Amino acid sequence: MGDRRGVCRVCDPVENYKVVLTSQNYEEAQLWLLEDEFEPINGRLSLAKVLEGL
């Protein structure tokens, strides 16, 4: 997820959408995901669902 300032958060759906990374830009988050060998999933993420896990 990204906000209007460009800050990106990576949430883990397995851990009830817990934020596992906060980065200052999309590229940094993308590199982190690639390095840790995460796999993308199809579909959209609901902000309400993510906020439930916080």
TORPA-4810 file (N, C-alpha, C, O; in nm, 3 decimals):
<nodes>
NODE_1_0.085_-0.116_0.000_0.000_0.000_0.000_0.090_0.123_0.000_0.198_0.123_0.059_M
NODE_2_0.043_0.227_-0.067_0.116_0.352_-0.067_0.023_0.467_-0.032_-0.096_0.463_-0.061_G
NODE_3_0.080_0.569_0.031_-0.003_0.685_0.061_0.032_0.800_-0.033_0.117_0.785_-0.121_D
NODE_4_-0.030_0.912_-0.014_-0.013_1.026_-0.104_0.127_1.086_-0.096_0.170_1.153_-0.190_R
NODE_5_0.197_1.065_0.012_0.333_1.116_0.026_0.436_1.023_-0.036_0.554_1.057_-0.045_R
NODE_6_0.391_0.904_-0.079_0.482_0.808_-0.140_0.534_0.703_-0.044_0.610_0.615_-0.084_G
NODE_7_0.495_0.711_0.083_0.536_0.611_0.181_0.462_0.481_0.152_0.340_0.481_0.136_V
NODE_8_0.536_0.371_0.146_0.478_0.240_0.115_0.485_0.149_0.237_0.582_0.150_0.312_C
NODE_9_0.380_0.070_0.253_0.377_-0.029_0.360_0.347_-0.165_0.299_0.258_-0.179_0.214_R
NODE_10_0.421_-0.263_0.342_0.399_-0.401_0.297_0.331_-0.474_0.412_0.382_-0.476_0.524_V
NODE_11_0.215_-0.535_0.383_0.137_-0.605_0.484_0.136_-0.755_0.453_0.132_-0.795_0.337_C
NODE_12_0.141_-0.835_0.558_0.142_-0.980_0.542_0.004_-1.036_0.574_-0.037_-1.036_0.690_D
NODE_13_-0.069_-1.084_0.473_-0.203_-1.138_0.498_-0.202_-1.261_0.588_-0.302_-1.290_0.654_P
NODE_14_-0.093_-1.333_0.592_-0.083_-1.452_0.677_-0.081_-1.412_0.824_-0.126_-1.486_0.911_V
NODE_15_-0.027_-1.291_0.851_-0.017_-1.242_0.989_-0.124_-1.137_1.018_-0.098_-1.037_1.085_E
NODE_16_-0.246_-1.160_0.966_-0.359_-1.070_0.987_-0.329_-0.928_0.938_-0.365_-0.829_1.002_N
NODE_17_-0.261_-0.920_0.823_-0.227_-0.794_0.756_-0.136_-0.704_0.839_-0.143_-0.582_0.828_Y
NODE_18_-0.053_-0.764_0.921_0.046_-0.689_0.998_0.143_-0.621_0.901_0.183_-0.680_0.802_K
NODE_19_0.180_-0.494_0.930_0.277_-0.423_0.849_0.414_-0.482_0.878_0.460_-0.481_0.992_V
NODE_20_0.480_-0.534_0.773_0.611_-0.596_0.790_0.724_-0.508_0.735_0.841_-0.536_0.759_V
NODE_21_0.688_-0.401_0.662_0.789_-0.308_0.611_0.722_-0.174_0.583_0.613_-0.169_0.527_L
NODE_22_0.789_-0.067_0.623_0.751_0.068_0.584_0.871_0.129_0.515_0.981_0.130_0.570_T
NODE_23_0.850_0.180_0.394_0.961_0.240_0.320_0.920_0.377_0.267_0.801_0.409_0.258_S
NODE_24_1.019_0.456_0.233_0.994_0.593_0.188_0.952_0.602_0.042_0.911_0.709_-0.004_Q
NODE_25_0.963_0.491_-0.033_0.922_0.494_-0.173_0.892_0.353_-0.222_0.927_0.254_-0.157_N
NODE_26_0.826_0.346_-0.337_0.784_0.219_-0.395_0.903_0.131_-0.432_0.902_0.011_-0.409_Y
NODE_27_1.005_0.193_-0.489_1.121_0.116_-0.536_1.190_0.042_-0.421_1.229_-0.074_-0.436_E
NODE_28_1.203_0.108_-0.307_1.264_0.044_-0.191_1.180_-0.075_-0.144_1.235_-0.181_-0.113_E
NODE_29_1.049_-0.058_-0.141_0.960_-0.167_-0.100_0.968_-0.282_-0.200_0.971_-0.398_-0.161_A
NODE_30_0.972_-0.250_-0.329_0.981_-0.353_-0.432_1.111_-0.432_-0.419_1.110_-0.555_-0.430_Q
NODE_31_1.221_-0.364_-0.397_1.349_-0.434_-0.380_1.345_-0.526_-0.259_1.395_-0.638_-0.265_L
NODE_32_1.287_-0.480_-0.150_1.277_-0.562_-0.030_1.197_-0.688_-0.059_1.235_-0.798_-0.018_W
NODE_33_1.085_-0.672_-0.129_1.002_-0.787_-0.163_1.078_-0.885_-0.251_1.069_-1.006_-0.231_L
NODE_34_1.151_-0.834_-0.349_1.226_-0.921_-0.439_1.337_-0.994_-0.365_1.361_-1.112_-0.391_L
NODE_35_1.405_-0.925_-0.275_1.515_-0.987_-0.199_1.464_-1.098_-0.108_1.531_-1.200_-0.091_E
NODE_36_1.347_-1.078_-0.049_1.292_-1.177_0.044_1.207_-1.282_-0.024_1.147_-1.366_0.042_D
NODE_37_1.202_-1.278_-0.156_1.135_-1.379_-0.237_0.987_-1.395_-0.204_0.935_-1.507_-0.200_E
NODE_38_0.920_-1.285_-0.181_0.775_-1.290_-0.163_0.711_-1.310_-0.300_0.769_-1.274_-0.402_F
NODE_39_0.593_-1.367_-0.300_0.520_-1.388_-0.425_0.397_-1.299_-0.427_0.324_-1.290_-0.329_E
NODE_40_0.374_-1.232_-0.541_0.255_-1.147_-0.550_0.127_-1.231_-0.550_0.127_-1.347_-0.591_P
NODE_41_0.019_-1.171_-0.503_-0.112_-1.237_-0.508_-0.205_-1.152_-0.594_-0.186_-1.031_-0.606_I
NODE_42_-0.303_-1.215_-0.652_-0.400_-1.143_-0.734_-0.510_-1.089_-0.645_-0.545_-1.149_-0.544_N
NODE_43_-0.564_-0.975_-0.683_-0.675_-0.918_-0.609_-0.640_-0.784_-0.550_-0.528_-0.735_-0.564_G
NODE_44_-0.736_-0.728_-0.483_-0.718_-0.597_-0.421_-0.724_-0.613_-0.269_-0.789_-0.703_-0.217_R
NODE_45_-0.655_-0.525_-0.202_-0.648_-0.527_-0.056_-0.737_-0.416_-0.002_-0.729_-0.302_-0.046_L
NODE_46_-0.820_-0.449_0.091_-0.910_-0.352_0.154_-0.837_-0.281_0.267_-0.780_-0.345_0.355_S
NODE_47_-0.839_-0.147_0.265_-0.776_-0.070_0.371_-0.840_-0.104_0.505_-0.771_-0.111_0.607_L
NODE_48_-0.971_-0.124_0.507_-1.040_-0.158_0.632_-0.986_-0.290_0.690_-0.969_-0.302_0.811_A
NODE_49_-0.960_-0.387_0.602_-0.907_-0.516_0.649_-0.768_-0.500_0.708_-0.736_-0.562_0.809_K
NODE_50_-0.686_-0.416_0.645_-0.551_-0.392_0.695_-0.557_-0.322_0.830_-0.485_-0.359_0.923_V
NODE_51_-0.642_-0.222_0.842_-0.651_-0.148_0.968_-0.704_-0.234_1.082_-0.674_-0.207_1.198_L
NODE_52_-0.780_-0.337_1.051_-0.826_-0.432_1.155_-0.708_-0.499_1.221_-0.711_-0.526_1.342_E
NODE_53_-0.601_-0.527_1.143_-0.486_-0.599_1.195_-0.390_-0.514_1.273_-0.296_-0.568_1.332_G
NODE_54_-0.409_-0.381_1.277_-0.315_-0.293_1.347_-0.342_-0.286_1.493_-0.270_-0.216_1.565_L
</nodes>
